[in-house]
């Protein structure tokens, strides 16, 4: 079974991306697009904030 701290994908620049970090990215895009400002991803704030900016400026 997979744990949230297991590597999901290895990226050339960012390195290993865990399942939890990936979900923080997806949640950030969703929250930015929907205008929601709350998230449970306190440990992955840099991923969440970057994705929130992307979601916030989607058409």
C-alpha positions in Angstrom: 0.0 0.0 0.0 1.2 3.5 -0.8 1.9 6.1 1.9 1.5 9.8 1.5 5.2 10.3 1.9 6.1 8.0 -0.9 7.5 9.4 -4.1 4.8 9.9 -6.8 7.0 11.3 -9.5 10.6 12.5 -9.9 10.9 15.8 -11.6 14.1 17.1 -13.3 14.2 20.5 -11.4 12.1 20.0 -8.3 13.2 16.5 -7.5 10.9 13.9 -5.9 7.3 14.9 -5.5 5.4 12.9 -2.8 1.7 12.1 -3.0 1.0 14.7 -0.3 2.8 17.4 -2.2 1.0 16.5 -5.4 -2.3 16.8 -3.6 -1.3 20.2 -2.2 -0.7 21.3 -5.8 -4.1 20.1 -6.9 -5.8 21.6 -3.9 -4.0 24.9 -4.5 -5.2 25.1 -8.1 -8.7 24.2 -7.1 -8.8 26.7 -4.2 -7.3 29.5 -6.4 -9.8 28.8 -9.2 -12.8 28.7 -6.9 -11.6 31.6 -4.7 -11.3 29.5 -1.6 -8.6 30.6 0.8 -8.4 27.7 3.2 -6.4 24.5 3.0 -5.3 21.7 5.2 -1.8 21.5 3.7 0.3 23.4 6.3 3.5 21.5 5.6 3.3 22.0 1.9 2.5 25.8 1.8 5.0 26.6 -0.9 3.4 24.0 -3.2 -0.1 25.1 -2.3 0.6 28.8 -2.7 2.3 28.4 -6.1 -0.6 26.3 -7.4 -3.2 28.8 -5.8 -1.6 31.6 -7.9 -1.9 29.5 -11.1 -5.6 28.6 -10.3 -6.4 32.2 -9.3 -5.3 33.5 -12.7 -7.0 30.9 -14.9 -9.6 32.3 -17.2 
